């Protein structure tokens, strides 16, 4: 999820997704520091700092899927 789109922030999009689907796992990607991520208190999520290796995405998704959160569609 891009944290700097044109009209909505990534935080706005993630907040809306969570309103619609509950505690959906989210992988945030940002070139900015992670201080905003921790200040927003976003459980069941991972922040990856840009630039990143593709393996970091795989690891982040794996962590979230194995965390025991709600399954997609629940």
Secondary structure, DSSP 8 states (H G I E B T S, - for coil): -BTT-SSS-HHHHHHHHHHHHSS--EEEEESS-THHHHHHT-SSEEEEESS--HHHHHHHHHHHHTTT---TT-
